[in-house]
Amino acid sequence: MSSLKEFLEKKVRVITTDARLFEGTLQGFDNSTNVIINNCIERLIYPDEQDDNQEIPLGLYLMRGGNIVCIGEVDDTIEADIDWMKVKGETLKGTKNPL
């Protein structure tokens, strides 16, 4: 849990157990890995060229730790070269939470 301290006030990307992708600034967390993300957006990335990707602004967002698969810091130098509206990908499989 203490490893999240290094991400406080930094831009992070979060993947959830239902394969959703969020990013924003990590504002806080607790011992259950519940997190508070500010300026949060959800990215919807579609595999087909016909579908336009979406970026949904959510603002201040609270996420339950039991729904989080991973959290990582966003590297702004790499991020600057990515056009998220053109990225295509395969659908992620769901995960199972052991609780």
SEMARKOL-438406 format. One record per atom (N, C-alpha, C, O): atom name; x, y, z; residue in one letter. Coordinates in steps of 0.001 Angstrom, whole numbers. Layout:
(CA,(X,Y,Z),A);
...
//
This chain:
(N,(824,-1193,0),M);
(CA,(0,0,0),M);
(C,(866,1254,0),M);
(O,(539,2229,-676),M);
(N,(1960,1242,743),S);
(CA,(2789,2434,824),S);
(C,(3382,2803,-531),S);
(O,(3823,3936,-721),S);
(N,(3401,1863,-1475),S);
(CA,(3952,2171,-2792),S);
(C,(3087,3181,-3549),S);
(O,(3577,3816,-4483),S);
(N,(1814,3346,-3175),L);
(CA,(965,4352,-3817),L);
(C,(1350,5769,-3410),L);
(O,(996,6723,-4104),L);
(N,(2065,5925,-2304),K);
(CA,(2477,7261,-1858),K);
(C,(3268,7992,-2930),K);
(O,(3137,9206,-3087),K);
(N,(4088,7254,-3666),E);
(CA,(4911,7887,-4696),E);
(C,(4080,8405,-5875),E);
(O,(4584,9195,-6673),E);
(N,(2823,7981,-6001),F);
(CA,(1948,8426,-7074),F);
(C,(1052,9603,-6680),F);
(O,(369,10167,-7534),F);
(N,(1045,9978,-5401),L);
(CA,(190,11085,-4959),L);
(C,(498,12355,-5741),L);
(O,(1661,12702,-5948),L);
(N,(-551,13040,-6172),E);
(CA,(-467,14285,-6942),E);
(C,(142,14078,-8330),E);
(O,(543,15045,-8978),E);
(N,(216,12826,-8792),K);
(CA,(744,12531,-10132),K);
(C,(-362,11922,-10982),K);
(O,(-1342,11381,-10469),K);
(N,(-180,12024,-12296),K);
(CA,(-1152,11450,-13220),K);
(C,(-970,9939,-13251),K);
(O,(137,9440,-13451),K);
(N,(-2071,9215,-13052),V);
(CA,(-2036,7755,-13027),V);
(C,(-3071,7184,-13988),V);
(O,(-4020,7863,-14381),V);
(N,(-2870,5932,-14353),R);
(CA,(-3833,5180,-15151),R);
(C,(-4259,3988,-14313),R);
(O,(-3426,3337,-13684),R);
(N,(-5565,3699,-14304),V);
(CA,(-6129,2625,-13485),V);
(C,(-6911,1678,-14390),V);
(O,(-7711,2112,-15218),V);
(N,(-6668,380,-14221),I);
(CA,(-7462,-645,-14905),I);
(C,(-8262,-1370,-13842),I);
(O,(-7732,-1748,-12797),I);
(N,(-9556,-1562,-14120),T);
(CA,(-10445,-2183,-13142),T);
(C,(-10739,-3639,-13505),T);
(O,(-10407,-4103,-14595),T);
(N,(-11365,-4344,-12570),T);
(CA,(-11674,-5759,-12771),T);
(C,(-12632,-5992,-13930),T);
(O,(-12665,-7090,-14486),T);
(N,(-13409,-4985,-14305),D);
(CA,(-14310,-5129,-15448),D);
(C,(-13698,-4535,-16724),D);
(O,(-14413,-4198,-17667),D);
(N,(-12358,-4412,-16737),A);
(CA,(-11561,-4016,-17906),A);
(C,(-11811,-2583,-18356),A);
(O,(-11698,-2286,-19545),A);
(N,(-12148,-1691,-17432),R);
(CA,(-12312,-279,-17756),R);
(C,(-10993,449,-17520),R);
(O,(-10190,43,-16680),R);
(N,(-10779,1528,-18271),L);
(CA,(-9519,2279,-18218),L);
(C,(-9807,3717,-17806),L);
(O,(-10563,4426,-18470),L);
(N,(-9194,4140,-16699),F);
(CA,(-9378,5482,-16166),F);
(C,(-8020,6150,-16034),F);
(O,(-7000,5479,-15877),F);
(N,(-8012,7483,-16099),E);
(CA,(-6785,8192,-15756),E);
(C,(-7115,9548,-15168),E);
(O,(-8157,10139,-15451),E);
(N,(-6203,10022,-14345),G);
(CA,(-6365,11304,-13675),G);
(C,(-5282,11454,-12624),G);
(O,(-4330,10673,-12592),G);
(N,(-5421,12449,-11769),T);
(CA,(-4423,12729,-10734),T);
(C,(-4818,12045,-9436),T);
(O,(-5922,12251,-8933),T);
(N,(-3920,11231,-8894),L);
(CA,(-4189,10532,-7642),L);
(C,(-4178,11529,-6491),L);
(O,(-3151,12148,-6212),L);
(N,(-5325,11687,-5821),Q);
(CA,(-5462,12634,-4713),Q);
(C,(-5356,11962,-3352),Q);
(O,(-4965,12605,-2378),Q);
(N,(-5695,10688,-3269),G);
(CA,(-5648,10010,-1985),G);
(C,(-5971,8534,-2119),G);
(O,(-6452,8075,-3154),G);
(N,(-5693,7793,-1040),F);
(CA,(-5974,6362,-1000),F);
(C,(-6031,5936,454),F);
(O,(-5615,6675,1347),F);
(N,(-6554,4728,687),D);
(CA,(-6585,4196,2050),D);
(C,(-6021,2779,2064),D);
(O,(-5524,2289,1051),D);
(N,(-6103,2126,3224),N);
(CA,(-5524,786,3385),N);
(C,(-6243,-287,2566),N);
(O,(-5702,-1376,2374),N);
(N,(-7436,-1,2088),S);
(CA,(-8177,-953,1253),S);
(C,(-7960,-683,-237),S);
(O,(-8642,-1258,-1086),S);
(N,(-7016,188,-543),T);
(CA,(-6698,612,-1905),T);
(C,(-7868,1324,-2580),T);
(O,(-7914,1403,-3807),T);
(N,(-8811,1840,-1798),N);
(CA,(-9788,2761,-2351),N);
(C,(-9014,4008,-2747),N);
(O,(-8156,4465,-1993),N);
(N,(-9303,4567,-3924),V);
(CA,(-8531,5719,-4383),V);
(C,(-9446,6871,-4770),V);
(O,(-10597,6673,-5158),V);
(N,(-8907,8075,-4654),I);
(CA,(-9575,9289,-5103),I);
(C,(-8757,9833,-6269),I);
(O,(-7568,10118,-6134),I);
(N,(-9421,9971,-7418),I);
(CA,(-8764,10461,-8621),I);
(C,(-9416,11789,-9010),I);
(O,(-10639,11868,-9128),I);
(N,(-8612,12823,-9207),N);
(CA,(-9114,14128,-9625),N);
(C,(-8893,14287,-11124),N);
(O,(-7988,13678,-11694),N);
(N,(-9730,15112,-11760),N);
(CA,(-9657,15299,-13216),N);
(C,(-9697,13958,-13939),N);
(O,(-8998,13749,-14930),N);
(N,(-10518,13064,-13430),C);
(CA,(-10585,11700,-13947),C);
(C,(-11335,11655,-15279),C);
(O,(-12343,12334,-15476),C);
(N,(-10809,10834,-16177),I);
(CA,(-11508,10526,-17423),I);
(C,(-11550,9012,-17570),I);
(O,(-10678,8304,-17066),I);
(N,(-12562,8527,-18259),E);
(CA,(-12601,7120,-18652),E);
(C,(-12358,7072,-20138),E);
(O,(-12983,7810,-20899),E);
(N,(-11448,6204,-20561),R);
(CA,(-11159,6029,-21985),R);
(C,(-11885,4787,-22479),R);
(O,(-11756,3707,-21901),R);
(N,(-12648,4950,-23550),L);
(CA,(-13292,3824,-24211),L);
(C,(-12582,3628,-25541),L);
(O,(-12646,4484,-26423),L);
(N,(-11906,2493,-25676),I);
(CA,(-11117,2201,-26865),I);
(C,(-11769,1013,-27571),I);
(O,(-11930,-59,-26988),I);
(N,(-12135,1218,-28817),Y);
(CA,(-12854,197,-29573),Y);
(C,(-11931,-517,-30549),Y);
(O,(-10987,83,-31062),Y);
(N,(-12198,-1804,-30812),P);
(CA,(-11345,-2559,-31731),P);
(C,(-11632,-2278,-33205),P);
(O,(-10769,-2513,-34051),P);
(N,(-12815,-1784,-33526),D);
(CA,(-13201,-1588,-34925),D);
(C,(-12909,-174,-35391),D);
(O,(-13058,790,-34640),D);
(N,(-12489,-68,-36651),E);
(CA,(-12206,1241,-37239),E);
(C,(-13466,2089,-37365),E);
(O,(-13378,3316,-37379),E);
(N,(-14641,1456,-37458),Q);
(CA,(-15880,2199,-37629),Q);
(C,(-16272,2942,-36348),Q);
(O,(-16954,3965,-36414),Q);
(N,(-15853,2444,-35202),D);
(CA,(-16232,3038,-33926),D);
(C,(-15196,4070,-33495),D);
(O,(-13995,3805,-33525),D);
(N,(-15671,5254,-33090),D);
(CA,(-14785,6297,-32587),D);
(C,(-14541,6077,-31098),D);
(O,(-15481,5870,-30330),D);
(N,(-13281,6124,-30700),N);
(CA,(-12951,6042,-29276),N);
(C,(-13594,7220,-28550),N);
(O,(-13921,8240,-29155),N);
(N,(-13766,7055,-27238),Q);
(CA,(-14381,8117,-26445),Q);
(C,(-13532,8432,-25224),Q);
(O,(-12807,7583,-24706),Q);
(N,(-13643,9660,-24786),E);
(CA,(-13005,10119,-23552),E);
(C,(-14110,10783,-22726),E);
(O,(-14612,11847,-23088),E);
(N,(-14478,10150,-21626),I);
(CA,(-15593,10630,-20819),I);
(C,(-15057,11335,-19576),I);
(O,(-14451,10686,-18723),I);
(N,(-15266,12651,-19451),P);
(CA,(-14794,13363,-18259),P);
(C,(-15664,13018,-17051),P);
(O,(-16892,13060,-17130),P);
(N,(-15014,12673,-15927),L);
(CA,(-15726,12283,-14712),L);
(C,(-15459,13224,-13545),L);
(O,(-16181,13179,-12550),L);
(N,(-14441,14074,-13641),G);
(CA,(-14111,14993,-12547),G);
(C,(-13471,14266,-11375),G);
(O,(-12570,13449,-11560),G);
(N,(-13941,14566,-10165),L);
(CA,(-13439,13906,-8962),L);
(C,(-14127,12556,-8845),L);
(O,(-15356,12486,-8858),L);
(N,(-13341,11468,-8730),Y);
(CA,(-13898,10118,-8820),Y);
(C,(-13317,9247,-7721),Y);
(O,(-12105,9235,-7502),Y);
(N,(-14183,8522,-7032),L);
(CA,(-13773,7581,-5987),L);
(C,(-13908,6174,-6527),L);
(O,(-14952,5806,-7064),L);
(N,(-12844,5378,-6386),M);
(CA,(-12857,4003,-6882),M);
(C,(-12597,3032,-5733),M);
(O,(-11679,3226,-4936),M);
(N,(-13414,1993,-5662),R);
(CA,(-13241,972,-4630),R);
(C,(-12019,114,-4942),R);
(O,(-11809,-297,-6083),R);
(N,(-11229,-146,-3926),G);
(CA,(-10013,-933,-4092),G);
(C,(-10266,-2335,-4615),G);
(O,(-9446,-2871,-5361),G);
(N,(-11383,-2937,-4239),G);
(CA,(-11710,-4277,-4697),G);
(C,(-11975,-4365,-6184),G);
(O,(-11989,-5458,-6751),G);
(N,(-12187,-3213,-6830),N);
(CA,(-12435,-3181,-8273),N);
(C,(-11191,-2842,-9085),N);
(O,(-11240,-2827,-10315),N);
(N,(-10084,-2571,-8412),I);
(CA,(-8870,-2127,-9101),I);
(C,(-7927,-3300,-9338),I);
(O,(-7611,-4056,-8419),I);
(N,(-7481,-3438,-10586),V);
(CA,(-6493,-4462,-10933),V);
(C,(-5093,-3888,-10814),V);
(O,(-4221,-4502,-10201),V);
(N,(-4866,-2698,-11403),C);
(CA,(-3540,-2094,-11309),C);
(C,(-3629,-576,-11451),C);
(O,(-4564,-28,-12036),C);
(N,(-2617,72,-10891),I);
(CA,(-2469,1524,-10960),I);
(C,(-1029,1804,-11352),I);
(O,(-102,1242,-10769),I);
(N,(-841,2669,-12336),G);
(CA,(518,3023,-12738),G);
(C,(611,4492,-13089),G);
(O,(-369,5108,-13508),G);
(N,(1795,5045,-12914),E);
(CA,(2025,6453,-13241),E);
(C,(2103,6625,-14752),E);
(O,(2658,5780,-15455),E);
(N,(1543,7729,-15246),V);
(CA,(1574,8053,-16669),V);
(C,(2856,8821,-16961),V);
(O,(3169,9801,-16284),V);
(N,(3595,8373,-17971),D);
(CA,(4808,9059,-18413),D);
(C,(4400,10094,-19460),D);
(O,(4033,9735,-20579),D);
(N,(4464,11371,-19103),D);
(CA,(3998,12438,-19991),D);
(C,(4775,12512,-21298),D);
(O,(4215,12933,-22310),D);
(N,(6043,12117,-21312),T);
(CA,(6809,12179,-22553),T);
(C,(6313,11134,-23547),T);
(O,(6274,11395,-24749),T);
(N,(5940,9974,-23067),I);
(CA,(5370,8940,-23943),I);
(C,(3935,9309,-24305),I);
(O,(3521,9152,-25454),I);
(N,(3192,9791,-23341),E);
(CA,(1786,10153,-23520),E);
(C,(1612,11206,-24617),E);
(O,(616,11175,-25339),E);
(N,(2549,12127,-24754),A);
(CA,(2448,13209,-25734),A);
(C,(2412,12681,-27172),A);
(O,(1881,13346,-28061),A);
(N,(2971,11493,-27403),D);
(CA,(3033,10920,-28752),D);
(C,(1844,10020,-29087),D);
(O,(1780,9478,-30191),D);
(N,(900,9852,-28156),I);
(CA,(-225,8942,-28373),I);
(C,(-1471,9729,-28751),I);
(O,(-1874,10650,-28040),I);
(N,(-2073,9362,-29868),D);
(CA,(-3364,9930,-30251),D);
(C,(-4425,8905,-29836),D);
(O,(-4711,7959,-30570),D);
(N,(-5001,9111,-28647),W);
(CA,(-5925,8135,-28065),W);
(C,(-7180,7950,-28905),W);
(O,(-7852,6926,-28778),W);
(N,(-7509,8893,-29744),M);
(CA,(-8700,8742,-30582),M);
(C,(-8453,7789,-31749),M);
(O,(-9400,7307,-32371),M);
(N,(-7175,7516,-32048),K);
(CA,(-6840,6605,-33150),K);
(C,(-6370,5235,-32680),K);
(O,(-6253,4317,-33492),K);
(N,(-6101,5079,-31397),V);
(CA,(-5630,3798,-30868),V);
(C,(-6750,2777,-30970),V);
(O,(-7893,3078,-30627),V);
(N,(-6443,1581,-31435),K);
(CA,(-7410,488,-31484),K);
(C,(-6848,-682,-30688),K);
(O,(-5631,-833,-30583),K);
(N,(-7706,-1490,-30140),G);
(CA,(-7222,-2606,-29338),G);
(C,(-8270,-3694,-29209),G);
(O,(-9432,-3506,-29569),G);
(N,(-7849,-4809,-28701),E);
(CA,(-8745,-5932,-28481),E);
(C,(-9456,-5753,-27147),E);
(O,(-8936,-5091,-26249),E);
(N,(-10618,-6328,-27015),T);
(CA,(-11370,-6290,-25772),T);
(C,(-10630,-7102,-24722),T);
(O,(-10227,-8238,-24973),T);
(N,(-10451,-6504,-23525),L);
(CA,(-9803,-7209,-22421),L);
(C,(-10776,-8205,-21804),L);
(O,(-11978,-7950,-21725),L);
(N,(-10251,-9328,-21372),K);
(CA,(-11074,-10270,-20640),K);
(C,(-11261,-9767,-19224),K);
(O,(-10406,-9057,-18695),K);
(N,(-12372,-10130,-18609),G);
(CA,(-12619,-9746,-17239),G);
(C,(-11679,-10468,-16294),G);
(O,(-11019,-11434,-16678),G);
(N,(-11621,-10001,-15066),T);
(CA,(-10820,-10653,-14043),T);
(C,(-11726,-11103,-12921),T);
(O,(-12881,-10687,-12833),T);
(N,(-11205,-11937,-12083),K);
(CA,(-11985,-12406,-10935),K);
(C,(-11339,-11916,-9665),K);
(O,(-10131,-12052,-9469),K);
(N,(-12158,-11344,-8805),N);
(CA,(-11695,-10872,-7509),N);
(C,(-11889,-12007,-6520),N);
(O,(-13002,-12517,-6391),N);
(N,(-10824,-12427,-5807),P);
(CA,(-10927,-13584,-4911),P);
(C,(-11807,-13356,-3697),P);
(O,(-12098,-14311,-2976),P);
(N,(-12247,-12120,-3438),L);
(CA,(-13068,-11857,-2254),L);
(C,(-14492,-12255,-2426),L);
(O,(-15295,-12090,-1507),L);
//
